[in-house]
Amino acid sequence: MESVMMLYPPMAALVDKVGSNYLLVNLVARRAREIAGKAEENEEILDKKPVSIAIDEVYSGKLTLEKDDD
């Protein structure tokens, strides 16, 4: 029997918060690089991976996309 890996937070919920998979990946990647850079600059050891921290920020609403009025 195969084990089913449950994702938390659910991808659908993350995509709903941002609007598309493409935007979600870009937002999380940009924030994860920022988190990793600050940790390295301050010589901090992170408890979680930068990508996990960024995903949690999106899910909690702390990290959102800025809307362009173009």
PDB file of N, H, CA, C and O in Angstrom:
ATOM      1  N   MET A   1       0.841  -1.177   0.000  1.00  0.00           N
ATOM      2  CA  MET A   1       0.000   0.000   0.000  1.00  0.00           C
ATOM      3  C   MET A   1       0.892   1.248   0.000  1.00  0.00           C
ATOM      4  O   MET A   1       1.860   1.332   0.755  1.00  0.00           O
ATOM      5  N   GLU A   2       0.556   2.194  -0.840  1.00  0.00           N
ATOM      6  H   GLU A   2      -0.231   2.126  -1.454  1.00  0.00           H
ATOM      7  CA  GLU A   2       1.314   3.441  -0.913  1.00  0.00           C
ATOM      8  C   GLU A   2       0.901   4.381   0.207  1.00  0.00           C
ATOM      9  O   GLU A   2      -0.270   4.460   0.577  1.00  0.00           O
ATOM     10  N   SER A   3       1.876   5.085   0.731  1.00  0.00           N
ATOM     11  H   SER A   3       2.828   5.021   0.430  1.00  0.00           H
ATOM     12  CA  SER A   3       1.524   6.095   1.717  1.00  0.00           C
ATOM     13  C   SER A   3       1.209   7.393   0.982  1.00  0.00           C
ATOM     14  O   SER A   3       1.867   7.751   0.005  1.00  0.00           O
ATOM     15  N   VAL A   4       0.222   8.066   1.459  1.00  0.00           N
ATOM     16  H   VAL A   4      -0.312   7.775   2.253  1.00  0.00           H
ATOM     17  CA  VAL A   4      -0.194   9.324   0.853  1.00  0.00           C
ATOM     18  C   VAL A   4       0.355  10.450   1.711  1.00  0.00           C
ATOM     19  O   VAL A   4       0.085  10.527   2.909  1.00  0.00           O
ATOM     20  N   MET A   5       1.125  11.315   1.082  1.00  0.00           N
ATOM     21  H   MET A   5       1.344  11.253   0.109  1.00  0.00           H
ATOM     22  CA  MET A   5       1.715  12.430   1.809  1.00  0.00           C
ATOM     23  C   MET A   5       0.770  13.617   1.729  1.00  0.00           C
ATOM     24  O   MET A   5       0.435  14.083   0.640  1.00  0.00           O
ATOM     25  N   MET A   6       0.348  14.098   2.871  1.00  0.00           N
ATOM     26  H   MET A   6       0.620  13.719   3.756  1.00  0.00           H
ATOM     27  CA  MET A   6      -0.543  15.251   2.918  1.00  0.00           C
ATOM     28  C   MET A   6       0.305  16.512   3.005  1.00  0.00           C
ATOM     29  O   MET A   6       1.238  16.595   3.804  1.00  0.00           O
ATOM     30  N   LEU A   7      -0.023  17.470   2.192  1.00  0.00           N
ATOM     31  H   LEU A   7      -0.780  17.403   1.542  1.00  0.00           H
ATOM     32  CA  LEU A   7       0.684  18.737   2.216  1.00  0.00           C
ATOM     33  C   LEU A   7      -0.012  19.693   3.157  1.00  0.00           C
ATOM     34  O   LEU A   7      -1.236  19.819   3.134  1.00  0.00           O
ATOM     35  N   TYR A   8       0.754  20.354   3.970  1.00  0.00           N
ATOM     36  H   TYR A   8       1.748  20.251   3.989  1.00  0.00           H
ATOM     37  CA  TYR A   8       0.206  21.388   4.821  1.00  0.00           C
ATOM     38  C   TYR A   8       1.119  22.593   4.744  1.00  0.00           C
ATOM     39  O   TYR A   8       2.323  22.461   4.967  1.00  0.00           O
ATOM     40  N   PRO A   9       0.617  23.698   4.454  1.00  0.00           N
ATOM     41  CA  PRO A   9      -0.768  23.991   4.103  1.00  0.00           C
ATOM     42  C   PRO A   9      -1.097  23.488   2.700  1.00  0.00           C
ATOM     43  O   PRO A   9      -0.207  23.305   1.869  1.00  0.00           O
ATOM     44  N   PRO A  10      -2.380  23.270   2.450  1.00  0.00           N
ATOM     45  CA  PRO A  10      -2.791  22.746   1.144  1.00  0.00           C
ATOM     46  C   PRO A  10      -2.427  23.716   0.014  1.00  0.00           C
ATOM     47  O   PRO A  10      -2.602  24.928   0.146  1.00  0.00           O
ATOM     48  N   MET A  11      -1.923  23.175  -1.089  1.00  0.00           N
ATOM     49  H   MET A  11      -1.781  22.191  -1.197  1.00  0.00           H
ATOM     50  CA  MET A  11      -1.540  24.000  -2.230  1.00  0.00           C
ATOM     51  C   MET A  11      -2.704  24.848  -2.723  1.00  0.00           C
ATOM     52  O   MET A  11      -2.522  26.019  -3.056  1.00  0.00           O
ATOM     53  N   ALA A  12      -3.888  24.271  -2.772  1.00  0.00           N
ATOM     54  H   ALA A  12      -4.036  23.320  -2.501  1.00  0.00           H
ATOM     55  CA  ALA A  12      -5.048  25.012  -3.278  1.00  0.00           C
ATOM     56  C   ALA A  12      -5.310  26.258  -2.440  1.00  0.00           C
ATOM     57  O   ALA A  12      -5.668  27.306  -2.978  1.00  0.00           O
ATOM     58  N   ALA A  13      -5.134  26.148  -1.139  1.00  0.00           N
ATOM     59  H   ALA A  13      -4.843  25.296  -0.703  1.00  0.00           H
ATOM     60  CA  ALA A  13      -5.352  27.301  -0.260  1.00  0.00           C
ATOM     61  C   ALA A  13      -4.294  28.375  -0.509  1.00  0.00           C
ATOM     62  O   ALA A  13      -4.604  29.566  -0.486  1.00  0.00           O
ATOM     63  N   LEU A  14      -3.061  27.968  -0.743  1.00  0.00           N
ATOM     64  H   LEU A  14      -2.808  27.001  -0.761  1.00  0.00           H
ATOM     65  CA  LEU A  14      -1.993  28.927  -1.024  1.00  0.00           C
ATOM     66  C   LEU A  14      -2.237  29.636  -2.356  1.00  0.00           C
ATOM     67  O   LEU A  14      -2.091  30.855  -2.453  1.00  0.00           O
ATOM     68  N   VAL A  15      -2.610  28.868  -3.377  1.00  0.00           N
ATOM     69  H   VAL A  15      -2.729  27.878  -3.298  1.00  0.00           H
ATOM     70  CA  VAL A  15      -2.870  29.451  -4.692  1.00  0.00           C
ATOM     71  C   VAL A  15      -4.047  30.413  -4.615  1.00  0.00           C
ATOM     72  O   VAL A  15      -4.022  31.468  -5.249  1.00  0.00           O
ATOM     73  N   ASP A  16      -5.067  30.070  -3.856  1.00  0.00           N
ATOM     74  H   ASP A  16      -5.088  29.213  -3.341  1.00  0.00           H
ATOM     75  CA  ASP A  16      -6.228  30.960  -3.693  1.00  0.00           C
ATOM     76  C   ASP A  16      -5.820  32.299  -3.087  1.00  0.00           C
ATOM     77  O   ASP A  16      -6.385  33.334  -3.443  1.00  0.00           O
ATOM     78  N   LYS A  17      -4.864  32.294  -2.192  1.00  0.00           N
ATOM     79  H   LYS A  17      -4.406  31.454  -1.903  1.00  0.00           H
ATOM     80  CA  LYS A  17      -4.427  33.536  -1.536  1.00  0.00           C
ATOM     81  C   LYS A  17      -3.648  34.446  -2.482  1.00  0.00           C
ATOM     82  O   LYS A  17      -3.647  35.666  -2.316  1.00  0.00           O
ATOM     83  N   VAL A  18      -2.980  33.846  -3.481  1.00  0.00           N
ATOM     84  H   VAL A  18      -2.981  32.855  -3.616  1.00  0.00           H
ATOM     85  CA  VAL A  18      -2.099  34.616  -4.352  1.00  0.00           C
ATOM     86  C   VAL A  18      -2.689  34.830  -5.745  1.00  0.00           C
ATOM     87  O   VAL A  18      -2.508  35.894  -6.337  1.00  0.00           O
ATOM     88  N   GLY A  19      -3.387  33.834  -6.266  1.00  0.00           N
ATOM     89  H   GLY A  19      -3.533  32.969  -5.785  1.00  0.00           H
ATOM     90  CA  GLY A  19      -4.017  33.998  -7.565  1.00  0.00           C
ATOM     91  C   GLY A  19      -3.596  32.991  -8.621  1.00  0.00           C
ATOM     92  O   GLY A  19      -4.400  32.632  -9.481  1.00  0.00           O
ATOM     93  N   SER A  20      -2.345  32.524  -8.574  1.00  0.00           N
ATOM     94  H   SER A  20      -1.692  32.816  -7.875  1.00  0.00           H
ATOM     95  CA  SER A  20      -1.902  31.511  -9.537  1.00  0.00           C
ATOM     96  C   SER A  20      -0.662  30.798  -9.013  1.00  0.00           C
ATOM     97  O   SER A  20       0.039  31.296  -8.131  1.00  0.00           O
ATOM     98  N   ASN A  21      -0.411  29.624  -9.575  1.00  0.00           N
ATOM     99  H   ASN A  21      -0.980  29.219 -10.291  1.00  0.00           H
ATOM    100  CA  ASN A  21       0.787  28.861  -9.191  1.00  0.00           C
ATOM    101  C   ASN A  21       2.049  29.662  -9.483  1.00  0.00           C
ATOM    102  O   ASN A  21       2.977  29.694  -8.674  1.00  0.00           O
ATOM    103  N   TYR A  22       2.074  30.303 -10.635  1.00  0.00           N
ATOM    104  H   TYR A  22       1.320  30.277 -11.291  1.00  0.00           H
ATOM    105  CA  TYR A  22       3.241  31.085 -11.044  1.00  0.00           C
ATOM    106  C   TYR A  22       3.546  32.189 -10.041  1.00  0.00           C
ATOM    107  O   TYR A  22       4.693  32.351  -9.626  1.00  0.00           O
ATOM    108  N   LEU A  23       2.537  32.941  -9.653  1.00  0.00           N
ATOM    109  H   LEU A  23       1.605  32.809  -9.990  1.00  0.00           H
ATOM    110  CA  LEU A  23       2.734  34.021  -8.688  1.00  0.00           C
ATOM    111  C   LEU A  23       3.161  33.480  -7.329  1.00  0.00           C
ATOM    112  O   LEU A  23       4.004  34.074  -6.657  1.00  0.00           O
ATOM    113  N   LEU A  24       2.578  32.356  -6.925  1.00  0.00           N
ATOM    114  H   LEU A  24       1.893  31.873  -7.471  1.00  0.00           H
ATOM    115  CA  LEU A  24       2.924  31.746  -5.645  1.00  0.00           C
ATOM    116  C   LEU A  24       4.402  31.346  -5.614  1.00  0.00           C
ATOM    117  O   LEU A  24       5.109  31.649  -4.654  1.00  0.00           O
ATOM    118  N   VAL A  25       4.860  30.672  -6.657  1.00  0.00           N
ATOM    119  H   VAL A  25       4.286  30.426  -7.437  1.00  0.00           H
ATOM    120  CA  VAL A  25       6.252  30.224  -6.710  1.00  0.00           C
ATOM    121  C   VAL A  25       7.196  31.419  -6.669  1.00  0.00           C
ATOM    122  O   VAL A  25       8.190  31.398  -5.944  1.00  0.00           O
ATOM    123  N   ASN A  26       6.898  32.450  -7.434  1.00  0.00           N
ATOM    124  H   ASN A  26       6.090  32.467  -8.024  1.00  0.00           H
ATOM    125  CA  ASN A  26       7.763  33.623  -7.460  1.00  0.00           C
ATOM    126  C   ASN A  26       7.780  34.351  -6.123  1.00  0.00           C
ATOM    127  O   ASN A  26       8.843  34.762  -5.657  1.00  0.00           O
ATOM    128  N   LEU A  27       6.634  34.512  -5.510  1.00  0.00           N
ATOM    129  H   LEU A  27       5.771  34.178  -5.888  1.00  0.00           H
ATOM    130  CA  LEU A  27       6.542  35.187  -4.221  1.00  0.00           C
ATOM    131  C   LEU A  27       7.310  34.424  -3.142  1.00  0.00           C
ATOM    132  O   LEU A  27       8.085  35.013  -2.388  1.00  0.00           O
ATOM    133  N   VAL A  28       7.091  33.121  -3.075  1.00  0.00           N
ATOM    134  H   VAL A  28       6.461  32.643  -3.687  1.00  0.00           H
ATOM    135  CA  VAL A  28       7.764  32.294  -2.065  1.00  0.00           C
ATOM    136  C   VAL A  28       9.276  32.258  -2.304  1.00  0.00           C
ATOM    137  O   VAL A  28      10.052  32.351  -1.353  1.00  0.00           O
ATOM    138  N   ALA A  29       9.695  32.126  -3.556  1.00  0.00           N
ATOM    139  H   ALA A  29       9.064  32.051  -4.328  1.00  0.00           H
ATOM    140  CA  ALA A  29      11.128  32.074  -3.857  1.00  0.00           C
ATOM    141  C   ALA A  29      11.813  33.389  -3.490  1.00  0.00           C
ATOM    142  O   ALA A  29      12.894  33.387  -2.902  1.00  0.00           O
ATOM    143  N   ARG A  30      11.191  34.495  -3.834  1.00  0.00           N
ATOM    144  H   ARG A  30      10.313  34.496  -4.312  1.00  0.00           H
ATOM    145  CA  ARG A  30      11.779  35.801  -3.521  1.00  0.00           C
ATOM    146  C   ARG A  30      11.914  35.985  -2.013  1.00  0.00           C
ATOM    147  O   ARG A  30      12.953  36.432  -1.528  1.00  0.00           O
ATOM    148  N   ARG A  31      10.865  35.640  -1.277  1.00  0.00           N
ATOM    149  H   ARG A  31      10.021  35.276  -1.672  1.00  0.00           H
ATOM    150  CA  ARG A  31      10.888  35.799   0.177  1.00  0.00           C
ATOM    151  C   ARG A  31      11.890  34.833   0.821  1.00  0.00           C
ATOM    152  O   ARG A  31      12.587  35.200   1.767  1.00  0.00           O
ATOM    153  N   ALA A  32      11.961  33.602   0.309  1.00  0.00           N
ATOM    154  H   ALA A  32      11.395  33.304  -0.459  1.00  0.00           H
ATOM    155  CA  ALA A  32      12.898  32.619   0.862  1.00  0.00           C
ATOM    156  C   ALA A  32      14.343  33.087   0.680  1.00  0.00           C
ATOM    157  O   ALA A  32      15.165  32.918   1.580  1.00  0.00           O
ATOM    158  N   ARG A  33      14.657  33.671  -0.474  1.00  0.00           N
ATOM    159  H   ARG A  33      13.989  33.809  -1.206  1.00  0.00           H
ATOM    160  CA  ARG A  33      16.004  34.207  -0.687  1.00  0.00           C
ATOM    161  C   ARG A  33      16.293  35.338   0.287  1.00  0.00           C
ATOM    162  O   ARG A  33      17.405  35.452   0.804  1.00  0.00           O
ATOM    163  N   GLU A  34      15.294  36.171   0.536  1.00  0.00           N
ATOM    164  H   GLU A  34      14.391  36.078   0.117  1.00  0.00           H
ATOM    165  CA  GLU A  34      15.448  37.272   1.486  1.00  0.00           C
ATOM    166  C   GLU A  34      15.705  36.747   2.898  1.00  0.00           C
ATOM    167  O   GLU A  34      16.588  37.241   3.600  1.00  0.00           O
ATOM    168  N   ILE A  35      14.934  35.752   3.306  1.00  0.00           N
ATOM    169  H   ILE A  35      14.217  35.351   2.736  1.00  0.00           H
ATOM    170  CA  ILE A  35      15.089  35.155   4.633  1.00  0.00           C
ATOM    171  C   ILE A  35      16.477  34.528   4.780  1.00  0.00           C
ATOM    172  O   ILE A  35      17.154  34.728   5.789  1.00  0.00           O
ATOM    173  N   ALA A  36      16.890  33.772   3.770  1.00  0.00           N
ATOM    174  H   ALA A  36      16.340  33.610   2.951  1.00  0.00           H
ATOM    175  CA  ALA A  36      18.202  33.104   3.812  1.00  0.00           C
ATOM    176  C   ALA A  36      19.322  34.133   3.843  1.00  0.00           C
ATOM    177  O   ALA A  36      20.303  33.960   4.567  1.00  0.00           O
ATOM    178  N   GLY A  37      19.189  35.187   3.074  1.00  0.00           N
ATOM    179  H   GLY A  37      18.392  35.328   2.486  1.00  0.00           H
ATOM    180  CA  GLY A  37      20.212  36.226   3.038  1.00  0.00           C
ATOM    181  C   GLY A  37      20.369  36.932   4.369  1.00  0.00           C
ATOM    182  O   GLY A  37      21.486  37.169   4.830  1.00  0.00           O
ATOM    183  N   LYS A  38      19.234  37.272   4.993  1.00  0.00           N
ATOM    184  H   LYS A  38      18.327  37.079   4.619  1.00  0.00           H
ATOM    185  CA  LYS A  38      19.280  37.935   6.301  1.00  0.00           C
ATOM    186  C   LYS A  38      19.874  37.019   7.367  1.00  0.00           C
ATOM    187  O   LYS A  38      20.645  37.465   8.216  1.00  0.00           O
ATOM    188  N   ALA A  39      19.513  35.737   7.321  1.00  0.00           N
ATOM    189  H   ALA A  39      18.886  35.374   6.631  1.00  0.00           H
ATOM    190  CA  ALA A  39      20.042  34.782   8.301  1.00  0.00           C
ATOM    191  C   ALA A  39      21.553  34.638   8.143  1.00  0.00           C
ATOM    192  O   ALA A  39      22.285  34.587   9.131  1.00  0.00           O
ATOM    193  N   GLU A  40      22.010  34.573   6.907  1.00  0.00           N
ATOM    194  H   GLU A  40      21.415  34.615   6.104  1.00  0.00           H
ATOM    195  CA  GLU A  40      23.449  34.452   6.668  1.00  0.00           C
ATOM    196  C   GLU A  40      24.178  35.720   7.101  1.00  0.00           C
ATOM    197  O   GLU A  40      25.244  35.658   7.714  1.00  0.00           O
ATOM    198  N   GLU A  41      23.592  36.864   6.776  1.00  0.00           N
ATOM    199  H   GLU A  41      22.726  36.914   6.278  1.00  0.00           H
ATOM    200  CA  GLU A  41      24.195  38.151   7.145  1.00  0.00           C
ATOM    201  C   GLU A  41      24.329  38.290   8.656  1.00  0.00           C
ATOM    202  O   GLU A  41      25.334  38.801   9.151  1.00  0.00           O
ATOM    203  N   ASN A  42      23.325  37.841   9.383  1.00  0.00           N
ATOM    204  H   ASN A  42      22.508  37.426   8.981  1.00  0.00           H
ATOM    205  CA  ASN A  42      23.315  37.940  10.847  1.00  0.00           C
ATOM    206  C   ASN A  42      23.899  36.707  11.525  1.00  0.00           C
ATOM    207  O   ASN A  42      23.883  36.604  12.752  1.00  0.00           O
ATOM    208  N   GLU A  43      24.414  35.774  10.731  1.00  0.00           N
ATOM    209  H   GLU A  43      24.427  35.857   9.734  1.00  0.00           H
ATOM    210  CA  GLU A  43      24.980  34.524  11.228  1.00  0.00           C
ATOM    211  C   GLU A  43      24.015  33.773  12.140  1.00  0.00           C
ATOM    212  O   GLU A  43      24.392  33.272  13.199  1.00  0.00           O
ATOM    213  N   GLU A  44      22.761  33.710  11.699  1.00  0.00           N
ATOM    214  H   GLU A  44      22.455  34.117  10.838  1.00  0.00           H
ATOM    215  CA  GLU A  44      21.714  33.003  12.444  1.00  0.00           C
ATOM    216  C   GLU A  44      21.524  31.611  11.853  1.00  0.00           C
ATOM    217  O   GLU A  44      21.718  31.398  10.656  1.00  0.00           O
ATOM    218  N   ILE A  45      21.146  30.676  12.704  1.00  0.00           N
ATOM    219  H   ILE A  45      20.988  30.849  13.676  1.00  0.00           H
ATOM    220  CA  ILE A  45      20.768  29.345  12.256  1.00  0.00           C
ATOM    221  C   ILE A  45      19.247  29.271  12.310  1.00  0.00           C
ATOM    222  O   ILE A  45      18.637  29.509  13.352  1.00  0.00           O
ATOM    223  N   LEU A  46      18.650  28.940  11.177  1.00  0.00           N
ATOM    224  H   LEU A  46      19.146  28.747  10.330  1.00  0.00           H
ATOM    225  CA  LEU A  46      17.192  28.882  11.099  1.00  0.00           C
ATOM    226  C   LEU A  46      16.684  27.518  11.564  1.00  0.00           C
ATOM    227  O   LEU A  46      17.300  26.489  11.285  1.00  0.00           O
ATOM    228  N   ASP A  47      15.548  27.521  12.282  1.00  0.00           N
ATOM    229  H   ASP A  47      15.048  28.357  12.508  1.00  0.00           H
ATOM    230  CA  ASP A  47      14.920  26.275  12.731  1.00  0.00           C
ATOM    231  C   ASP A  47      14.238  25.551  11.577  1.00  0.00           C
ATOM    232  O   ASP A  47      14.150  24.323  11.560  1.00  0.00           O
ATOM    233  N   LYS A  48      13.756  26.333  10.612  1.00  0.00           N
ATOM    234  H   LYS A  48      13.826  27.331  10.625  1.00  0.00           H
ATOM    235  CA  LYS A  48      13.047  25.777   9.462  1.00  0.00           C
ATOM    236  C   LYS A  48      13.731  26.263   8.195  1.00  0.00           C
ATOM    237  O   LYS A  48      14.479  27.240   8.218  1.00  0.00           O
ATOM    238  N   LYS A  49      13.474  25.586   7.106  1.00  0.00           N
ATOM    239  H   LYS A  49      12.866  24.792   7.087  1.00  0.00           H
ATOM    240  CA  LYS A  49      14.014  26.011   5.819  1.00  0.00           C
ATOM    241  C   LYS A  49      13.358  27.329   5.404  1.00  0.00           C
ATOM    242  O   LYS A  49      12.188  27.562   5.706  1.00  0.00           O
ATOM    243  N   PRO A  50      14.105  28.186   4.718  1.00  0.00           N
ATOM    244  CA  PRO A  50      13.546  29.479   4.292  1.00  0.00           C
ATOM    245  C   PRO A  50      12.269  29.346   3.457  1.00  0.00           C
ATOM    246  O   PRO A  50      11.361  30.168   3.585  1.00  0.00           O
ATOM    247  N   VAL A  51      12.192  28.327   2.612  1.00  0.00           N
ATOM    248  H   VAL A  51      12.929  27.659   2.509  1.00  0.00           H
ATOM    249  CA  VAL A  51      10.987  28.126   1.799  1.00  0.00           C
ATOM    250  C   VAL A  51       9.789  27.811   2.696  1.00  0.00           C
ATOM    251  O   VAL A  51       8.689  28.310   2.459  1.00  0.00           O
ATOM    252  N   SER A  52       9.997  26.991   3.717  1.00  0.00           N
ATOM    253  H   SER A  52      10.890  26.586   3.909  1.00  0.00           H
ATOM    254  CA  SER A  52       8.903  26.657   4.644  1.00  0.00           C
ATOM    255  C   SER A  52       8.425  27.894   5.394  1.00  0.00           C
ATOM    256  O   SER A  52       7.226  28.073   5.603  1.00  0.00           O
ATOM    257  N   ILE A  53       9.349  28.736   5.792  1.00  0.00           N
ATOM    258  H   ILE A  53      10.324  28.591   5.622  1.00  0.00           H
ATOM    259  CA  ILE A  53       8.992  29.973   6.491  1.00  0.00           C
ATOM    260  C   ILE A  53       8.170  30.864   5.566  1.00  0.00           C
ATOM    261  O   ILE A  53       7.154  31.422   5.982  1.00  0.00           O
ATOM    262  N   ALA A  54       8.602  31.001   4.316  1.00  0.00           N
ATOM    263  H   ALA A  54       9.427  30.549   3.978  1.00  0.00           H
ATOM    264  CA  ALA A  54       7.894  31.837   3.350  1.00  0.00           C
ATOM    265  C   ALA A  54       6.489  31.290   3.070  1.00  0.00           C
ATOM    266  O   ALA A  54       5.532  32.056   2.968  1.00  0.00           O
ATOM    267  N   ILE A  55       6.371  29.978   2.948  1.00  0.00           N
ATOM    268  H   ILE A  55       7.149  29.355   3.031  1.00  0.00           H
ATOM    269  CA  ILE A  55       5.050  29.367   2.718  1.00  0.00           C
ATOM    270  C   ILE A  55       4.135  29.630   3.907  1.00  0.00           C
ATOM    271  O   ILE A  55       2.962  29.956   3.724  1.00  0.00           O
ATOM    272  N   ASP A  56       4.653  29.493   5.110  1.00  0.00           N
ATOM    273  H   ASP A  56       5.605  29.228   5.259  1.00  0.00           H
ATOM    274  CA  ASP A  56       3.852  29.776   6.309  1.00  0.00           C
ATOM    275  C   ASP A  56       3.396  31.235   6.332  1.00  0.00           C
ATOM    276  O   ASP A  56       2.277  31.532   6.750  1.00  0.00           O
ATOM    277  N   GLU A  57       4.260  32.139   5.884  1.00  0.00           N
ATOM    278  H   GLU A  57       5.169  31.898   5.544  1.00  0.00           H
ATOM    279  CA  GLU A  57       3.897  33.558   5.844  1.00  0.00           C
ATOM    280  C   GLU A  57       2.773  33.812   4.844  1.00  0.00           C
ATOM    281  O   GLU A  57       1.879  34.615   5.113  1.00  0.00           O
ATOM    282  N   VAL A  58       2.805  33.147   3.705  1.00  0.00           N
ATOM    283  H   VAL A  58       3.531  32.495   3.486  1.00  0.00           H
ATOM    284  CA  VAL A  58       1.725  33.291   2.721  1.00  0.00           C
ATOM    285  C   VAL A  58       0.427  32.753   3.312  1.00  0.00           C
ATOM    286  O   VAL A  58      -0.615  33.403   3.231  1.00  0.00           O
ATOM    287  N   TYR A  59       0.493  31.574   3.902  1.00  0.00           N
ATOM    288  H   TYR A  59       1.340  31.046   3.968  1.00  0.00           H
ATOM    289  CA  TYR A  59      -0.713  30.936   4.437  1.00  0.00           C
ATOM    290  C   TYR A  59      -1.340  31.749   5.567  1.00  0.00           C
ATOM    291  O   TYR A  59      -2.564  31.823   5.679  1.00  0.00           O
ATOM    292  N   SER A  60      -0.499  32.358   6.404  1.00  0.00           N
ATOM    293  H   SER A  60       0.495  32.298   6.313  1.00  0.00           H
ATOM    294  CA  SER A  60      -1.026  33.130   7.532  1.00  0.00           C
ATOM    295  C   SER A  60      -1.493  34.526   7.129  1.00  0.00           C
ATOM    296  O   SER A  60      -2.141  35.221   7.911  1.00  0.00           O
ATOM    297  N   GLY A  61      -1.159  34.933   5.900  1.00  0.00           N
ATOM    298  H   GLY A  61      -0.632  34.368   5.264  1.00  0.00           H
ATOM    299  CA  GLY A  61      -1.561  36.256   5.440  1.00  0.00           C
ATOM    300  C   GLY A  61      -0.530  37.336   5.720  1.00  0.00           C
ATOM    301  O   GLY A  61      -0.745  38.499   5.380  1.00  0.00           O
ATOM    302  N   LYS A  62       0.590  36.967   6.337  1.00  0.00           N
ATOM    303  H   LYS A  62       0.765  36.022   6.613  1.00  0.00           H
ATOM    304  CA  LYS A  62       1.648  37.934   6.639  1.00  0.00           C
ATOM    305  C   LYS A  62       2.350  38.394   5.362  1.00  0.00           C
ATOM    306  O   LYS A  62       2.802  39.536   5.274  1.00  0.00           O
ATOM    307  N   LEU A  63       2.438  37.507   4.379  1.00  0.00           N
ATOM    308  H   LEU A  63       2.071  36.579   4.451  1.00  0.00           H
ATOM    309  CA  LEU A  63       3.090  37.807   3.106  1.00  0.00           C
ATOM    310  C   LEU A  63       2.024  37.791   2.015  1.00  0.00           C
ATOM    311  O   LEU A  63       1.372  36.774   1.782  1.00  0.00           O
ATOM    312  N   THR A  64       1.859  38.924   1.357  1.00  0.00           N
ATOM    313  H   THR A  64       2.389  39.750   1.546  1.00  0.00           H
ATOM    314  CA  THR A  64       0.871  39.041   0.291  1.00  0.00           C
ATOM    315  C   THR A  64       1.499  39.702  -0.937  1.00  0.00           C
ATOM    316  O   THR A  64       2.586  40.274  -0.862  1.00  0.00           O
ATOM    317  N   LEU A  65       0.808  39.614  -2.043  1.00  0.00           N
ATOM    318  H   LEU A  65      -0.075  39.149  -2.103  1.00  0.00           H
ATOM    319  CA  LEU A  65       1.256  40.272  -3.261  1.00  0.00           C
ATOM    320  C   LEU A  65       0.771  41.711  -3.271  1.00  0.00           C
ATOM    321  O   LEU A  65      -0.343  42.012  -2.842  1.00  0.00           O
ATOM    322  N   GLU A  66       1.622  42.589  -3.765  1.00  0.00           N
ATOM    323  H   GLU A  66       2.527  42.344  -4.113  1.00  0.00           H
ATOM    324  CA  GLU A  66       1.203  43.971  -3.970  1.00  0.00           C
ATOM    325  C   GLU A  66       0.521  44.037  -5.329  1.00  0.00           C
ATOM    326  O   GLU A  66       1.040  43.510  -6.313  1.00  0.00           O
ATOM    327  N   LYS A  67      -0.611  44.668  -5.386  1.00  0.00           N
ATOM    328  H   LYS A  67      -1.033  45.097  -4.587  1.00  0.00           H
ATOM    329  CA  LYS A  67      -1.347  44.795  -6.637  1.00  0.00           C
ATOM    330  C   LYS A  67      -0.843  46.004  -7.406  1.00  0.00           C
ATOM    331  O   LYS A  67      -0.724  47.096  -6.850  1.00  0.00           O
ATOM    332  N   ASP A  68      -0.544  45.806  -8.697  1.00  0.00           N
ATOM    333  H   ASP A  68      -0.641  44.920  -9.149  1.00  0.00           H
ATOM    334  CA  ASP A  68      -0.165  46.924  -9.569  1.00  0.00           C
ATOM    335  C   ASP A  68      -1.441  47.536 -10.145  1.00  0.00           C
ATOM    336  O   ASP A  68      -2.390  46.823 -10.470  1.00  0.00           O
ATOM    337  N   ASP A  69      -1.454  48.833 -10.263  1.00  0.00           N
ATOM    338  H   ASP A  69      -0.683  49.413  -9.999  1.00  0.00           H
ATOM    339  CA  ASP A  69      -2.618  49.524 -10.823  1.00  0.00           C
ATOM    340  C   ASP A  69      -2.407  49.896 -12.280  1.00  0.00           C
ATOM    341  O   ASP A  69      -2.976  50.878 -12.760  1.00  0.00           O
ATOM    342  N   ASP A  70      -1.583  49.110 -12.998  1.00  0.00           N
ATOM    343  H   ASP A  70      -1.122  48.313 -12.608  1.00  0.00           H
ATOM    344  CA  ASP A  70      -1.294  49.395 -14.403  1.00  0.00           C
ATOM    345  C   ASP A  70      -2.517  49.216 -15.255  1.00  0.00           C
ATOM    346  O   ASP A  70      -2.459  49.414 -16.469  1.00  0.00           O
TER     347      ASP A  70
END
